[in-house]
Amino acid sequence: MKHIQTFLVLTAALLFLAATSAYAQATKSSPAAGALASPSTPPTIASAIDREISIVEKEVVEAAEAMPEDKFDFSPEKLNLPGSDYKGVRTFGEQLKHIAAANYLIWSPITGEKPPDTVNDGKGPDNMKAKAEIIKYLKDSFAFGHKSVATLSSSNLVEPITSGSGRPTTRLFLATFAAAHCFDHYGQMIEYLRMNGIVPPASRGK
């Protein structure tokens, strides 16, 4: 009986060693695994926040592109839902212009660069109505954000600065708050798409 137990223990040990060796070989031969184990470019504060911006940028831009141009003037007010109170809420296009204008206003103090005159108190250009123009304005605002956060470092991240509204703040807060603000309005955009029978791109195929 003891011989059988010893044999089983040795067999299990050999199988374990074989499996470990196979896994090690597979890890070495896998480019993806190698990249995860030793990334060629170590993450930085700037790259981490930039990735966060890229995530929300993708969601917002794809949702914007999914809405037909003739629905850019849509707001829930047009549905006249019983018991609702949507009077005066932003249209879909106004949501996008507000996101873009706010991006400029929130991110500009990071570098001290003056936001464009088109921010219009956070509303964006009043005369901008075409889908292509609005989406370009939106994309340009995210490009401005990427440029701004590229200047972040451990030495200036929490250095006291003044926000666009004149309040004391830090670059870290502004860099991340803009992304949070985008997601707030992205949620409203999703509702607008659903109200028009459009499945948001992020939900397709699920």
HELIX and SHEET records of a PDB file:
HELIX    1   1 LYS A    2  SER A   29  1                                  28    
HELIX    2   2 PRO A   31  ALA A   37  1                                   7    
HELIX    3   3 ILE A   45  ALA A   66  1                                  22    
HELIX    4   4 GLU A   69  LYS A   71  5                                   3    
HELIX    5   5 PRO A   76  LEU A   79  5                                   4    
HELIX    6   6 PHE A   92  THR A  111  1                                  20    
HELIX    7   7 ASP A  117  GLY A  122  5                                   6    
HELIX    8   8 LYS A  131  VAL A  149  1                                  19    
HELIX    9   9 ARG A  171  MET A  195  1                                  25    
HELIX   10  10 PRO A  201  SER A  203  5                                   3    
SHEET    1   A 2 ILE A 161  THR A 162  0                                        
SHEET    2   A 2 PRO A 168  THR A 169 -1                                        
END                                                                             
